[in-house]
Amino acid sequence: MTVQDLPTLNASLNTIAGILLLFGYISIKQGKKELHKKLMISALLVSAAFLTSYLIYHYHVPSKKFPDLGWIKTVYLVILIPHIILAAVMVPMILKTFWHAFRGEWEKHKKIARITFPIWMYVSVTGVIVYLMLYQWFK
């Protein structure tokens, strides 16, 4: 594996994180607390692996510019800009959500998880879309 392979790895890790998040959400709605815990810890670990890989990639390779394709570039930017903003915001939110769960502060955990989950899911899904647009569809 080379540094050039990392965008594909990153998209794969984002996909896995999104799937784990979705099943974690479903499991807690079904009252399966132990399964929820395992899935959410897995999502955290996969997201941490993604962040590590992402930082390594961008340390070695400058950001890739999206080609000037008119309205398609506008669509790309409409997806990318909130993705970047929410990706920065979500890290402390995820850590706070996990902190409350770790401490057994369930009401605080539930309160912030209701906000953290959709943001984390949005960032995971749009991360894959950004990858597809930048590295697969419109290279």
Secondary structure as the mmCIF struct_conf table of DSSP 4:
data_model
#
loop_
_struct_conf.conf_type_id
_struct_conf.id
_struct_conf.beg_label_comp_id
_struct_conf.beg_label_asym_id
_struct_conf.beg_label_seq_id
_struct_conf.end_label_comp_id
_struct_conf.end_label_asym_id
_struct_conf.end_label_seq_id
HELX_RH_3T_P HELX_RH_3T_P1 VAL A 3 ASP A 5
HELX_RH_AL_P HELX_RH_AL_P1 LEU A 6 LYS A 29
TURN_TY1_P TURN_TY1_P1 GLN A 30 GLY A 31
HELX_RH_AL_P HELX_RH_AL_P2 LYS A 33 HIS A 60
BEND BEND1 VAL A 61 VAL A 61
HELX_LH_PP_P HELX_LH_PP_P1 PRO A 62 PRO A 67
TURN_TY1_P TURN_TY1_P2 GLY A 70 GLY A 70
HELX_RH_AL_P HELX_RH_AL_P3 TRP A 71 PHE A 102
TURN_TY1_P TURN_TY1_P3 ARG A 103 GLY A 104
HELX_RH_AL_P HELX_RH_AL_P4 TRP A 106 TYR A 131
HELX_RH_PI_P HELX_RH_PI_P1 LEU A 132 TRP A 137
#
